[in-house]
Each structure stands twice: as C-alpha cells, then as structure tokens.
Amino acid sequence: MKRLTAVIYSGDSKRWLVAFNPETGTTSQGRTIEQALANLKEATELYLEEHKFTEHSPAFLTTFEVAHA
C-alpha cells in the first residue's frame, strides 16, 4: 500500500469537484468529495498498473499570495 496525496477543488462549473494526485498527475472528478476521491483512487490504480511508480517524498501543500489586478 502507498499513501498518496489528493487535492480536491471545485471545477469550473461548480457542479463537479476535481480530484488531483500530484505524485502521479492523475485527475478525476465527482459530485461529492467521497465520489471524487473514490474516482481518483480508481484512476490512480489504473495508472499505476501501466506506469512504474517512483517513490518521492510526500507532497507538501501550502498557499501563497499573488498580486491581482
């Protein structure tokens, strides 16, 4: 078992949530957090069946500010 990171955010339409895994680059979506996460898990498992996983240190998630006109 590998512990990976999920970043979940509202999609453009606000009706779907986008789920992204930064370690593999896999992305999926769902109408709820649970559905988005389950779909991401499935997409990531399928990805890992075809691609070798290179172990990285855990992803670091933070925020930052930018100037906005």
C-alpha positions as CSV (number, residue, x, y, z in Angstrom):
1,M,0.0,0.0,0.0
2,K,1.2,3.5,-0.8
3,R,-0.2,6.7,0.8
4,L,-0.7,9.4,-1.8
5,T,-2.0,12.9,-1.8
6,A,-5.4,14.2,-3.1
7,V,-6.1,17.8,-3.8
8,I,-9.8,18.4,-4.3
9,Y,-11.3,21.6,-5.6
10,S,-14.4,22.9,-7.3
11,G,-14.4,22.6,-11.1
12,D,-15.2,25.5,-13.4
13,S,-18.9,24.7,-13.5
14,K,-19.1,24.5,-9.6
15,R,-21.3,21.3,-10.1
16,W,-18.3,18.9,-10.0
17,L,-15.3,18.6,-7.8
18,V,-11.9,17.9,-9.3
19,A,-9.6,15.5,-7.6
20,F,-5.9,15.6,-8.4
21,N,-2.9,13.4,-7.3
22,P,0.3,15.4,-7.6
23,E,2.6,12.3,-7.2
24,T,1.3,10.7,-10.4
25,G,-0.5,13.5,-12.2
26,T,-3.8,11.6,-12.3
27,T,-7.0,13.6,-12.2
28,S,-10.7,12.7,-11.8
29,Q,-13.9,14.2,-10.7
30,G,-17.1,13.6,-8.8
31,R,-20.2,15.4,-7.4
32,T,-19.2,14.8,-3.8
33,I,-15.8,14.7,-2.0
34,E,-16.3,11.0,-1.4
35,Q,-17.1,10.3,-5.1
36,A,-14.3,12.4,-6.4
37,L,-11.8,10.7,-4.1
38,A,-13.1,7.2,-5.0
39,N,-12.8,8.1,-8.7
40,L,-9.3,9.4,-8.2
41,K,-8.3,6.2,-6.4
42,E,-9.6,4.1,-9.3
43,A,-7.8,6.3,-11.9
44,T,-4.6,6.2,-9.9
45,E,-4.7,2.4,-9.5
46,L,-5.2,2.1,-13.3
47,Y,-2.4,4.5,-14.0
48,L,0.0,2.5,-11.7
49,E,-0.9,-0.7,-13.5
50,E,0.7,0.7,-16.6
51,H,3.4,3.0,-15.2
52,K,6.3,2.4,-12.7
53,F,5.8,4.4,-9.6
54,T,8.9,6.3,-8.4
55,E,8.9,6.9,-4.7
56,H,9.0,10.6,-3.8
57,S,8.9,12.3,-0.5
58,P,5.3,13.2,0.5
59,A,3.8,16.2,-1.3
60,F,3.9,19.5,0.6
61,L,0.7,21.6,0.3
62,T,0.7,25.2,1.1
63,T,-0.8,28.5,-0.1
64,F,0.7,31.7,-1.4
65,E,-0.5,35.2,-2.5
66,V,-0.1,37.0,-5.8
67,A,-0.9,40.5,-6.9
68,H,-4.2,40.5,-8.8
69,A,-5.3,43.5,-10.9
